[in-house]
Amino acid sequence: MQENYSEYKVPSFAKIDTYNFATSSKEDLSVFEELNAIAQEIEECRLRNCSN
């Protein structure tokens, strides 16, 4: 039997998960800060390369 393509099925990766960072340790928070700094550097490089 053919699948009904008129119904839109939300993929599982579209679910929004929430995280409680308030219970994170100081070490965890320092990792998140480092990852944010790396992400900002990548974004700045991307914007510089896209504007040329």
C-alpha positions in Angstrom: 0.0 0.0 0.0 1.3 3.5 -0.9 2.1 5.9 1.9 -0.1 8.9 2.3 2.1 11.8 1.2 -0.5 14.5 1.9 0.2 14.2 5.7 3.3 16.1 6.8 5.3 14.2 9.4 7.7 16.2 11.6 11.1 14.5 11.7 12.4 13.5 15.1 15.3 15.9 14.9 12.9 18.8 14.8 11.9 18.2 18.5 13.2 20.9 20.8 15.2 19.6 23.7 15.7 21.8 26.7 18.8 21.7 28.9 19.2 23.0 32.5 22.6 24.6 32.5 22.0 25.9 36.0 23.0 22.6 37.4 26.2 22.5 35.4 29.6 22.4 37.2 32.1 25.2 36.8 34.2 23.0 34.5 31.2 22.4 32.3 30.5 26.1 32.1 34.0 26.9 31.1 33.7 24.4 28.2 30.5 26.1 27.1 32.2 29.5 27.2 35.1 28.2 25.1 32.8 26.6 22.6 30.9 30.0 22.3 34.2 31.8 21.8 35.1 29.4 19.0 31.7 29.7 17.4 32.1 33.5 17.4 35.5 33.3 15.8 34.1 31.0 13.1 31.2 33.3 12.4 33.5 36.3 12.1 35.7 34.5 9.6 32.7 33.3 7.7 31.4 36.9 7.4 34.8 38.2 6.3 35.0 35.5 3.6 31.4 36.1 2.4 31.8 39.8 2.1 34.8 39.5 -0.4 
